[in-house]
């Protein structure tokens, strides 16, 4: 978290700390730092007009519609999101019950009780149970590559290759085979949601096996997931969150001046797209769960394989951030 300018911190003032990003990680970091008097100057720079990032709940059709995150995966005492939700009273009695927290799901999303085809016909429960069993057994096999220096393929390619091998042994009629593939396609979509990506081909195979499943039956927020970030932001001093400040560049390891602090040098300068600049002693950059917004090939020193590996290692849990 340090940048070579610790000596520049003015006596009696404490270090100036900036957090880039107002998703759940940014306010979460700010909430933790606000507990310490050593950080009197703290700001969270958010690019949009609201906090929450990919967590967003809206009132529609007489209920709550989750535009972003939907549920707590592994709601038990080892899950910091569950702990915060319980602290703020955002969950019901069933979700908070010890029985619910002890259920072992293996990290897999529960199966729907009824599944329909696009034509409206129901799919047999046996088929709905058989196909996920195959898919989850294959995802569990990815743990074999946990300590490999270089995995043979991205997780998506690996899983599809294994599925093709199993398809060779399917003896059902064409209609049933198509139904199986449709269910598998849906399971891939769910896995993309859980992994925070639009394609499993962007998730490296070796770090994919690092995922540790927590006990607890997945649950939702009765009043909306956004209630969690709203509570975190409400606990912060009013001047901490700074909205509509998309960051353009972060200049590291420098010696930057500010008129309001004559004689003081700051090792980091955060430059925003509107021309505003924020000098600081320390900057914490929170990282979104999804793929990079720019091509990995256009980033100096990066290639798609190294980006996949870094992304998975950085985003193994929430809240998560990188510090510089």
N, C-alpha and C positions, 0 to 999 in steps of 0.2 A: 504494500500500500504506500510505502515511502517512495518519494522521488528525491533524490540527493539534496534536498533543501531544508532539512529539519532545523538547521541552525537559524533559518530565516523566520521561524515562528516567533512573533513578538511576545515578549514576556508579559504575562497578565492577560493576553488576549486569547491565547490558545490557537490551534491550527485552523485554517479555513478549509472546510471539506465540501466537495461537490459530489453529488450522485447523479449520474446520467441515466435517465429512464424512469418513468413513473408507473411501470407495471407493478405487480405485487412485490417484486424484489426490491425496487427502489424505495418505496415507502417503508417496506419491512426493514431495510438497512437503516433508514433514517430513524425509525422508531427505536431500534436498538441503540444507536449512537446518542439519541436524545436522553438516554438514561445516564449519560456520563457528562459531568460538568466540564470536562476537558475539551468538549467540542461545542463551544458557544455559537460558532458561525457554521451553519449547515444549510445547504440548499439542495433541492431535488429538481433537476431540469427535465421537464416533460415536453415532448414535441407537439402534443395535441392539447386540446382544451379540457381534457379530463384525465383522471388517474384510473389505473386498472389495466391498461394494456389490453391483452387478449381476454380479460375477464370483463364481461359486459352483460348485464341483465336488463331486459325491457318488459314493460307491462303491455301485453297484447292479448286479445281474444279472451279477456276475463281472467288471465293468469300471468305467470312469469314465463318469458321466452328467453332462453340462454343463447346469446349471439356468439359467445366465446366458450370458455370452460364450462363444463356441464356437471361434473361430479368429483367427489373426493375419492381418489384411488387408494385403497388400503386405509380406511379411517380407524386408526387405533392410536395409542399413546406415543408410538414411535414416529408419527406423522405430524410435522409442525403445522401443516395447514389445518388438520383436524384439531390440534390443540388450540389454535387461534379461534377457530369456529366455535369450539366449546366455550372458550373464555368469553366470547362476545354473545353467547346465548343464541347462536344462529341455527342450531340443530334441534330436532325433536327428541323426545324421550327414547324412541326406538333406536335412533342413530347413536345416541349417547350410551345406550345400554351395554353392559359388559358382555352380554351374549353376542351382540352384533360385532363388537370389537375383536372377539376371539375366533370368529369364523375364518377358516383358511380357504381362500379361493385360488391359491397358486398364482395370484396376480392377473387372473383372467376375468374379463367382463362376464357377468352372468348372462345366461342364454334367455332370449325372450320366450314367453309361454306360448305364443302363437306367432307363426311366421306366414306371410302371404306372398304369392307371386305377383307379378305386375298385372296379371289378368284377374286377380282377386281370389284365386284358389288358395286354400291353405296347404302348407307343406307338412308332411308327416313329422311327428316329433322324433321318430327314430332317425330320420335323415338329418334333422337339425342337430341332433346330439352326436351323430357319427362324424360329420364333417368338422365341426369345431374340435372334436377329440383328436382328429388327424392334425389339424392346423396347430393346436397347442402343443402336441407332442413334438412337432417339428421346431417350433420356437424354443422349446426347452432344450433341444439338441444344440442350439447355438452356443450354449455354455461351454461346449467342447473347445471353442475357439477363443476363450476368454484370455488366455496368456500367449496367444500366437502373435509373433511380431508382425506378420503380414497375412491377413485372412485371405482366402481364395477369391472372395467376391463380396459385394455389398449384401446386406441381409435380405433385401428383396429378391435379388437374383438367386441367392442360395435357396430361399424358401420355394420360389417358383420352380427351380430345378428339381428339388425333392418332390414337389407335388406332381410334376410331369412323370417322374418315375412311378409314383403310386397310380397315376391315371392309366398306365399301361396294364394294370391289373384289374381295372374296373370292368365288371361283366354286365352292368345294367344297360338298359335301353338308352337311346340318345337323349330322350327327354330328361331322364333321371341324371345323366351325366351333366347336362346343361344346368340342372338345378344345383348340383353339387358345386359346379364352378361358380354359379351366382352367389352361393353362400360363402364360398372361399373369397370371392371378390369383396363381399361385405366385411368379412373378417379382416382383410387387408386394410380396408378403409378405417375400421375401428382401431387397428394397430397403429395406423398413421396418426390418428387422433391422440392415442396414448403417448406416442413417441414425439409428437409435435412436429410432424413433417407432412408434406403432401405426397411423398413417395418414399417407400421403404428402400429404394435404391440409393437414397441419400444417407442412409444410416449404415455405418460401417458394422461389419459382422462381429468383430472381436469385442468392441465396447458394448454392443447390444446385449451380450451375455452378462455384462456387469450388473444389469438391473436386478435389484433385490425386492422381492414381493413382500409387502407388509400384510399382516392379518387384518381382517375386517371386511364386512360386506359393503361394497361401494355404495355411497349415499349422495343425495343431492341437498341443496339448500332450499328449504321451503319458501323462503322469501327472496331467493335469487343469490347466485354466487357473488355478485357485485357487492352485496352487503358486507362481505369480508374486507375488501379493499376500502370501502367507505368507512368502516370502523377504524381501520389502521390510519387512514388519512386524518380522520377526525381527532385522533389522539395526538397528532403532531401540532406544534406551534403554528399559528396561522401564516407566518412568513416563510415556512420551510418549502412548501410546494410552489414552484414557478412554472406556469403553463405557457403553451405556445412558444416554446424555445427549442426548436429542432437544432441539434448540435451538428455543426459542419466539420470541424476539425478539433483535435486535441493535440496541443503542442507540449511535448514532454521534455524534461531535463533542460529547462532553460533558466532564465533569470528575468522575470517579467515584473514590471512596475505598475503601480496604480496611484492615481492622484490622491485618493483618500487615505493612502497609507504611505506617505513619503519616507524614503529610506528603506522600505521593506521590499525584499525580493521574493517572488513566488516561483517555484520550480515548474509549475504547470499552468497552462492557459487554455481554457475551453472557449472556442470560438463558435458562435451560433450563426445560423443562416441569415438572420436579420441584421448581422453586423455586430451584435452585442458580444462582449468578451467578459469572461469571468476568470480572473487569476485565482489560483488556489495552491495550498500546500499538498493536498491529497485529492485524488479523483477516483471514485468507484464507478466502474462502468458495468451496468447490469445488462445481461445478454438475453435476447428473446429465445424461446424454445425452438423456433423454426429455422429453416435454412437461411444463409446469409442473403441480404437483399441485393447484393452485387455478385457477379460471377466470381467463383473462387479463382479462376484462371487470371482474372484481372487484378487480383490482390498480390502485391509483391511478396515473393517467397512462399506462396501458397499454391497448392494443387488440390483438385477435388478430393483425393484420398485423405490428405492431411486435414482438410476442412471437415470431412465427415467424422474423422477420429476426434478432432478437437471439439466439435459441436456436441458429440455424444458424451465426452468426458466432462464438458462444462455444464451440461444440462441434465445430470442424473437425478436431480431433486429440486424442489422448490422450497423457499426462495433460493435463487442461485445467482451469484455475480462474480465477476472477475475484478480484481483490484490492481491498481497501478499507482 
